[in-house]
Amino acid sequence: MTHSIHSEEFRSAVARLAVPGMGTEVVGPLLANLVQLLRPRRVLEVGMGYTTPFLAAALAEAEETVAAESLALAAKTRSHLDAGRPLDDAWLLSEPPLVTPSVHLEPYRPRLAAVDNLSIADSSAGRVREVLTELGLDDRVTVVNADLKDSLDKLPEDFTPIDFAWVDAWECLWFFDHFWDLIDPDGGLIVMHYLMTYPEGDAVRRYIAKFQQRHPGELEVVSLLESQKLMQNSVTILRRTSGERKLRYAGTGGRIDYSDRLLSDAQEHLRLVAER
């Protein structure tokens, strides 16, 4: 089944989860696009609602895309190597262009855990399961029915490091203090909602800025404002960088290093595809 956030079926279903005061009508597609960009393996959502199907559908679509991409990458690599041609720019730019062999050495099976105690009367969290089932996405989400502060030991097994966290809840500071060490140090993201809306949110951002000053190289931060809104009007993105690894095939001058390592990874990927 192909899952697309642009389909009429999807838009019609998620419209039932829209709550005007929550302000996530633009954030939902943004999160989906970030998932497509980053291809995270472990995704955590704090505060279910309108955004949950966007995350689930994006992960499903990413998994389908990765599977097709892996086969296409293997085909073009086999074509070059069987013809006695090296891995070069012609290989790099042929379909699928620019693909990194190393990311296809392990199966991509992303998971989404959503934490919500279903206590907010105005939230659409209680209707999320129904919409997920309608869209064929219910098996994509593990719901943790708990308060955030009671959820740490209720997350699925093997759910760290967390690659991507979307926090749409009041307890952003508590989340940062207790979950930061669970975020992947090699570029894991936390996206927090509406910290620019109210003074307490500004205090959270100042707290994070002081943490950043005390821990150089630990994180990058950017806040994006939806200036047309009076409230629920921003996202603050934290990117953990303390364990950031050098890109595997990066050469000088923006070029690819066609190294023995690249060739070895490409050959190993061919072998794995042949065995599947």
N, C-alpha and C positions, 0 to 999 in steps of 0.2 A: 504494500500500500504506500502510495506517495503522500507525504504530509507537507503541505505548503500553507504558510500563514497568509498567502495571497489568494487562496481559493475562496469561493463564495461560501462553500460549506463551512470552512473554518471561521470566516468572519461572522457568519450568521450565528454560529454556536457561541462564540466568545462574547458576542454582543450582549448576551443574557447575563454576563458576569460584570458588565461595566457599571461602575458606581460613580456618578459625577464627582463626588467629593474626594475620591481616591487619587485622581489625577494621573492614571497610568496608561491612558490611551496612546500616548507617544512612546512611553517607556517600554511597553510590551514589545513592539517591533524592534526597538533599540536592543533590548536584551536578546531577542532572537538573532539579530544580525551579529551581535558580539559572539554568540555561541557558534554561528557559522564561521566567523573569523578565527576564533581561538580553538575550536574543537575540544572543549574540556571533557575529561572523563568522569569527574565527580563534581556534580553541581548541587549546591545547597540553596534552597529558598526559605527565607524566614518571613512568613506572612503570605498565605495562599490567597488567590483571587484571580483577577483578570490576567495577570502575568503568567500564571502557572501553565495554561495551555500553550502559550507562546514558547516558553522554555522547553516543554515536552515535545512540541512539534519540531522545534529547531534541532533538538538532539536526535529525534527520529530521522529527520531529513539529512542531518550531518552523517549519521551512520550509513544511510543509503548512498550518499555521495562518496564517502570514503571507500565503501565496498566497490563501487563502480570505478573509482579512481585507481584503486589498487590493481584491478584487472587491466585497465588501460595502460598503467605504468609498466606492468610486467610485459605486456604485448610490445610496447615500443622498445623496451630494453632488450627483449629477445630478438627483435628485428635487427637492431644495431649490432648486437654481439654475434648473432648467427651470420651476419654479412661481413664479419671481420672489421666492423667500424668501431672506433673508440667512442666512449661517452664524451660528447663535445657539445657545442652550442646547437648543432642540428638536433641532437637527442634532447637537449634541454628544452627547446622551443617547440618540439613536436607535441601533439596531443597525448596526454594532458600536460600542458606546459608548466615548467618551473617546479614540478613536484619533487619533494624530498623523499628519497627511498627509506631513510631511517624511521620515519613516522609510520611506515607500513610494515615494520618488522614485528609489531604486536597487534593483535586484533583490537579494533575500536568498538568497545561496548559501553557507551556512556550511561551514567545513571543519574537520576534526579531524586533527591530527598527533600520533602517540603515539610517544614515545621510550622504548626499552627494549633493553638488550643481551642479554636472555633468559638472564642468568647466575645468577639466584637459583633454586636448586633447589626451594624450597618455594613459589615463586610459581606462579600459574596463567597467567602471561603467555603461555606457549607454547601454551595451548589457546584463546586469545582469538579467533584467526582462524576457527577451526572454528565457534565460537558465533556470531560476526558473520555468517558465511556462512549459517548455518542461519536466522538472523533477517532475512536480506536486507539486512544493514548493512555488508557487507564493502567496498563501494565508498565508504563514508562515512569510512573511516579510512586515512590514509597512515602506515604503520608505518616509523619510522626506527630501524633495527636498529643501535644504536650506544650507547656510553657517553655519558652526559649531557655530559661534558666534551669529547667529540668531535662533538657533534651540531649545533653552531651553523651550520656551513656545509652541513649535510645536510637542513635544513628545506626544505619546498616553497618554490618561488618565490613572491614577493609574499605572504609570510606575516607581515608586520609592518604596522601594530602588532598585537600579540597582545592580544585582548580578554579572554581568560579562560585562565588556566593552573592546572592541577591538578598539584601536585607531591607524589607519594607515593614519596619516595626520601630516602636519607640525606643527599644533597648539597644540602640546602635553602639553606645559606649560599652555596655556590658559585652556585647558581641565582640567588639574589638579586643577588649581585655582578655576574654576567655577563648576566643577562636583564632586569634591571629597566628599562634604557633601551629595551627592545623592547616593553614593556607600554604599551598605549594610555594617554596621560596624561589623557585625558578619561574617567576612571572604570574603566579596566581592572583586572581582579582577578587576584590570585594566591591560591590556596587551598593551604595547606601542611598535610600530615598529621602528627599525633602529636608536635608540638614540646613539648607539656606532659608527655610520657611520661618523659623522661630528662634528666639535667643538661645534656648537650650541646644539647638542644633549647631549654632555658631560656637558654643562652648565645646561641643564634641569635636568640631573641626580644629579649634585651637589646641585641644588636648592632643589630637593626632599630629598637628604641626610641631608641638613640643617633643613628642615622641620621635618624630622624624629628625629633629635637630640633635637629639641625644643619641640617635642610632643612624649615623651617616651610612648611606648605601643600602638601607633596609627597605625603603619603599619610595614610590612615586605617588603623587596625589594630584588629582584635578577635579574641580567642581564645575558642573555645567548647569546653567540657570535657564529655565523656561520663563523668560522675563514677562511674558504676557499673562502669567498666572499670579493670583494673589497668595496662593498657598499650594502645598504639594508640588513645588515648582523647581525641583532640582534633583540631580544625581551627583553624588560624590564617589569617585572611583579611586580605590587604593590598589596599587600594583606592588606585590612583594618582590623584591629584587636581591635579597641577601644571598641567595644561592643561584643567581642567574649564570647559566652556562654559555660558553662561547658557541656561536652557531657552528654547526658541524662541518659545513663545507665552504665557509666564508673565505673568499680570496681577497686580494687587494683590488682597489679601484672599482669596487662593486661587481667584480667578476666572481665566478664560481671556481673553486679549486678542484680541478678534475684529478683527484688524488687516488691512490690505491684504496684508501678508506671508502671513498665514494663508490668505486668499482666493486669493492667487497660487499658493501651494503646492498647495492643493486643486484648482485649475484645471489646474495642470501634471500632477498625479497623474491627473486625468481623461483628459488627453491621452495620457499614457503607457499607461494601461490600454487605451484605444481602439486604440492602435497595436500592441499585443501580439497 
